[in-house]
Structures are given as C-alpha cells and as structure tokens.
C-alpha cells in the first residue's frame, strides 16, 4: 500500500504543476487579450474623433450645396411659371385678336353679300 500512496502523491503533484502551468499560460493570453482590446478601443476612439472632425465640414458643404440646389430649383420654377403666365396672356390676346378679325371678316362678308343681293 505504500507504493500506491507514493504513486497517488506523484500523480497529484504532477496534476498540480500542470494545472498551475496551464493557468499561467491562460492568464498570460488573457492579459495579452486585454492589452490588445485596450489598444483597439483607443484606435476606435481616435478613428471616431477623426471621422467626426472630417465629416462635420463635409456635411456642412453638402447642406449648403443642397440649399443652393433648392434655391436654384425654386427660382427656375418661378421662371417657368412666369413664362407660362406670359404664354397664356399672349395666347389669350391672340385669341381675342383672331376672334375680332374673324368676326370683322364675317361681318364684312355678310354686308357685302347683302349689298350684292340687293342689286
């Protein structure tokens, strides 16, 4: 029985040493992981700050461009409306003139026919 007790003690001692070595290795990798995550978070913070400083002027320029395009479209719309109103006025006046010319022609034709038919 003495031999089995010695073998059991040696096995438990070996298990304790191997467990401690594995725990040290895992702890080392865990520390390395935490250091890398810290560096990653710092890089992400710097990237977000850089994007923030770079995107603000770009967004302001884009906003100004959209405002300018909107003003251009509105002024063009007003110009088209003005041209439309002018064309409607010209067509209305042309219609009045053509109606009066046609009416005068018809009156003249009727009166000429009346003069020729009396004689």
SVG drawing of the C-alpha trace seen along z (x, -y; Angstrom):
<svg xmlns="http://www.w3.org/2000/svg" viewBox="-82 -97 88 99">
<polyline fill="none" stroke="black" stroke-width="0.4" points="0.0,0.0 2.9,-2.2 3.6,-2.1 0.1,-3.2 0.2,-6.1 3.5,-7.3 2.1,-6.9 -1.0,-8.8 1.0,-11.6 3.3,-11.9 0.2,-11.9 -1.5,-14.7 1.7,-16.7 2.1,-16.4 -1.5,-17.4 -1.0,-20.4 2.1,-21.5 0.4,-21.0 -2.7,-22.9 -0.6,-25.8 1.4,-26.0 -1.8,-25.9 -3.3,-28.6 -0.2,-30.8 -0.4,-30.4 -4.1,-31.2 -3.6,-34.2 -0.8,-35.4 -3.1,-35.1 -5.8,-36.8 -3.5,-39.7 -2.4,-39.9 -6.1,-39.9 -6.9,-42.7 -3.9,-44.8 -5.0,-44.3 -8.6,-45.2 -7.4,-48.4 -5.3,-49.3 -8.3,-48.6 -10.6,-50.8 -8.0,-53.6 -7.8,-53.2 -11.5,-53.2 -11.8,-56.3 -9.2,-58.1 -10.9,-57.0 -14.3,-58.3 -12.7,-61.6 -11.1,-61.9 -14.3,-61.0 -16.2,-63.5 -13.8,-66.3 -13.7,-65.3 -17.4,-64.7 -18.6,-67.9 -17.2,-70.2 -18.3,-67.7 -21.8,-67.6 -21.9,-71.4 -20.8,-71.7 -23.4,-69.1 -26.1,-71.0 -25.0,-74.3 -25.0,-72.5 -28.5,-71.1 -29.7,-74.6 -28.2,-76.1 -29.8,-73.5 -33.1,-74.0 -32.9,-77.8 -32.0,-77.2 -34.9,-74.8 -37.3,-77.3 -36.1,-80.2 -36.3,-78.0 -39.9,-77.0 -40.8,-80.7 -39.3,-81.5 -41.2,-78.6 -44.4,-79.9 -43.7,-83.4 -43.1,-82.1 -46.3,-80.0 -48.3,-83.1 -46.9,-85.2 -47.6,-82.5 -51.2,-82.3 -51.6,-86.0 -50.2,-86.1 -52.4,-83.2 -55.4,-85.0 -54.7,-88.2 -54.0,-86.4 -57.3,-84.6 -59.1,-87.9 -57.4,-89.5 -58.2,-86.5 -61.8,-86.4 -62.2,-90.1 -60.5,-89.8 -62.7,-86.7 -65.8,-88.5 -65.0,-91.6 -64.3,-89.5 -67.6,-87.7 -69.5,-91.0 -67.8,-92.4 -68.6,-89.3 -72.3,-89.4 -72.6,-93.1 -71.0,-92.6 -73.4,-89.7 -76.2,-91.9 -75.1,-94.7 -74.7,-92.3 -78.0,-90.5 -80.0,-93.9 -78.8,-94.9"/>
</svg>
